[in-house]
């Protein structure tokens, strides 16, 4: 990572997605947006892929923006959870192999979701969805196809009716366990954080995740309200977890754009100190 931003106004956004998974901006465009928004450090956390990191690195160097390697790994406890990895070696062979397998599973998942939707009378074609996806394919791509086929009015309604956990067309994204995902991040020299920890009360699994080696919990997130953040800060302090945060940007629409949720320099420094424990 580069070392350039300083000062009291420093902001780090460590959760965003590009066209390499289900975002609408390229890694280069994300860097330019960070520059525009006065964000000094970013981490690209695409779903189950690190294919955008090289482009991000080049663009960040040009724009004098700090960056940290990142990924959002889909994993399973007693339900699907997402584990954010930060500061790892992106050339680590085990990490690369597992993410390749995750990508293959994502493609198979699209076929299984579309099969369930077909049985519900909501026909969309998996080949078209996969071909239309610029990067790693996921449920948002299916949701867009459902909207285009006029089966639902909005992407949100597609998730609420069919694609969210517990809905009739839901299929888990991964077979890797949360413990295995955390170990994988550590073995690559990175730090593991629970993504959007208040969404669907993911924090209820926190003790299990801590036993598995979790380092941090995402506190700052657009889906977290003030009581959520207060609860998560309390959890972090109680269990000695680091606190991470970011906009979870997929598309820069409305006020919840890049930098909407961010981390301080002190929080980033704490993350870096933890990373060095695994890098040694």
C-alpha positions, -999 to 999 in steps of 0.1 A, spaced: 0 0 0 11 36 -5 16 60 23 5 95 14 -25 108 33 -21 126 66 -41 151 88 -71 154 109 -95 151 79 -82 117 69 -109 93 59 -106 57 49 -134 38 31 -125 1 34 -156 -15 18 -166 -11 -18 -173 -31 -50 -162 -27 -86 -172 -42 -119 -150 -72 -110 -180 -83 -89 -213 -65 -86 -203 -28 -86 -210 -4 -114 -176 14 -114 -142 1 -125 -114 1 -99 -99 31 -116 -133 50 -114 -135 42 -77 -101 57 -72 -111 89 -91 -143 90 -70 -123 87 -38 -101 116 -49 -133 137 -57 -148 129 -22 -116 136 -3 -111 100 8 -75 93 15 -75 55 17 -96 28 1 -99 -10 0 -115 -28 -29 -135 -57 -13 -151 -74 -43 -170 -106 -37 -148 -136 -37 -123 -121 -61 -91 -99 -60 -89 -95 -98 -93 -57 -95 -65 -51 -72 -38 -46 -98 -58 -19 -116 -67 -3 -83 -30 -2 -73 -20 15 -105 -48 41 -104 -42 48 -67 -5 54 -73 -13 79 -100 -39 97 -78 -18 96 -47 -45 76 -28 -36 50 -2 -49 16 -7 -51 -17 11 -57 -52 -4 -92 -63 3 -118 -90 -4 -153 -100 8 -154 -138 12 -188 -155 13 -187 -182 40 -210 -204 60 -216 -208 98 -252 -219 105 -261 -193 78 -243 -173 52 -220 -146 65 -194 -124 48 -159 -121 60 -138 -91 49 -101 -97 45 -76 -68 47 -39 -63 41 -31 -98 28 -6 -109 2 -27 -110 -30 -2 -135 -46 -7 -161 -19 -13 -193 -37 -39 -208 -13 -59 -176 -13 -59 -174 -51 -69 -211 -54 -98 -208 -29 -111 -176 -46 -110 -194 -80 -131 -222 -65 -155 -196 -50 -159 -180 -85 -167 -214 -100 -193 -220 -72 -209 -187 -79 -215 -197 -115 -231 -229 -104 -252 -210 -79 -267 -189 -107 -279 -220 -125 -294 -233 -92 -311 -200 -85 -325 -197 -120 -339 -233 -117 -357 -224 -85 -371 -192 -101 -383 -212 -132 -402 -235 -109 -418 -204 -94 -428 -192 -128 -402 -164 -129 -381 -174 -159 -347 -158 -164 -318 -174 -183 -285 -182 -164 -263 -181 -195 -275 -145 -202 -269 -134 -166 -234 -149 -165 -225 -134 -199 -238 -100 -189 -218 -99 -157 -185 -81 -162 -169 -98 -132 -179 -123 -105 -215 -130 -109 -239 -128 -80 -275 -123 -68 -276 -86 -79 -272 -97 -114 -301 -121 -111 -322 -94 -95 -315 -71 -125 -326 -98 -148 -358 -103 -129 -365 -65 -132 -357 -66 -170 -381 -96 -174 -407 -76 -155 -411 -102 -129 -405 -76 -102 -405 -38 -102 -371 -32 -84 -339 -49 -75 -348 -46 -38 -381 -63 -44 -363 -92 -62 -343 -98 -30 -373 -94 -7 -395 -118 -26 -370 -144 -40 -333 -140 -34 -326 -131 2 -317 -157 28 -349 -176 36 -367 -167 4 -378 -194 -21 -350 -190 -47 -322 -185 -22 -290 -205 -27 -259 -201 -5 -229 -185 -22 -203 -207 -7 -194 -240 10 -164 -226 28 -168 -223 65 -163 -190 83 -134 -206 103 -117 -217 70 -122 -182 55 -106 -166 86 -77 -190 85 -72 -184 48 -70 -146 54 -46 -151 82 -24 -175 63 -21 -148 35 -10 -123 61 -43 -104 64 -68 -94 90 -104 -107 91 -135 -86 99 -172 -95 100 -190 -75 72 -222 -55 79 -224 -70 113 -258 -57 122 -275 -68 90 -298 -98 98 -281 -97 133 -249 -113 121 -233 -102 153 -253 -129 171 -226 -153 158 -198 -132 172 -186 -156 199 -183 -184 175 -164 -162 151 -140 -150 178 -133 -186 187 -124 -191 150 -100 -162 151 -120 -131 140 -100 -99 144 -125 -71 138 -161 -62 133 -175 -37 108 -192 -9 127 -195 19 102 -219 7 74 -248 25 56 -272 -2 68 -263 4 105 -283 30 124 -271 47 156 -284 20 180 -267 -6 157 -234 12 158 -236 17 196 -242 -21 200 -214 -30 177 -189 -7 195 -199 -23 228 -193 -57 213 -159 -47 199 -148 -33 233 -161 -62 252 -143 -88 231 -112 -67 221 -121 -66 184 -109 -39 160 -135 -18 143 -137 -14 105 -160 5 82 -169 16 47 -196 26 24 -202 -9 8 -205 11 -24 -219 -7 -54 -232 23 -74 -226 60 -66 -262 71 -65 -278 93 -38 -259 105 -7 -246 71 4 -216 73 -19 -180 65 -14 -168 79 19 -203 80 34 -191 57 61 -154 58 69 -126 50 93 -101 73 111 -63 72 107 -61 57 143 -85 29 133 -65 22 102 -32 22 121 -47 -3 146 -56 -26 116 -21 -23 103 -5 -32 136 -27 -63 137 -18 -72 101 19 -71 110 12 -99 136 2 -122 108 28 -110 83 57 -120 107 
